[in-house]
Amino acid sequence: MLKADINSQTESLSDQAISQALDLSISTLERVRKRFVEDGIEAALARKEQVNRKAPRFNGEQEAHLIAERL
């Protein structure tokens, strides 16, 4: 957010430059900026809860077994 601030005393960067510097997409940058403006800094820094997420197919033990078989 500080890199995009046009009112800061340091030079502000374009969305393209920020996305390249932080290795994230411009759409992610836009979503974070929107959350910051609408909900504040805490919401922008925290991951958004995924309410309709599917349950994982494997538990940790099953996943480890599958990976071990592939090696």
N, C-alpha and C positions, 0 to 999 in steps of 0.2 A: 504494500500500500504506500509505503514511503517513497519508493522509486517512481510511482505514478503521480505523486502529489505535485501539481503544477504550481502550488503556492509555497513550496519548500524553498529553502535558501540554496539548496544544491540543485543540480540539473535534473529535471524530470525525464523519464525514459518513455518511449512508445511501448504499447502493448506487445508489439513484435519483439522488441529488445528485451523486455522483462520476461516474456515466455521463453526466449532462448537462454537467457541467463539462469533461469530457475528450472529449466527443462520441464516445462508444462505447456499444455495447449492454451491458446488464447481463450477458448470457451471456458476452461477451468478458471483462468484469471478473471474473466467476466463474472462467473458465478460467485467467486470469492468476494469480488468487489461489491456485487449486489447484496450478498449476505452481510457484509460489513456496513453498508449504507442502511439497510433495512433493519438489521438486528443487533448491530454493534460488534465490537472487536472480539468478544468472547465467542460469538457464533461464527465469526469468520475464521478463527483459529482452530475451532473444534470440528471434528468430522460430523457430518450430518447423519443422524440415525436413519437407517434404511428400514422402513416399516413393512414393505411387501417382499422382503428378501426370502428366497427359498432356503429351506434347511439344507445343510451340507450333506452330500451323498455318503461321505466316509467320515468316521471319527478319526482321531489322531493315530490310533493303533492300526486301523485298516489302511490308512494312507501310508504309514511307514512300511507296512508289509508290501504294499503295491510298489513303492519306490524300490525296496530291497529286491523284489523280483525282477525289476527292469535293469538293475545293475548287474 
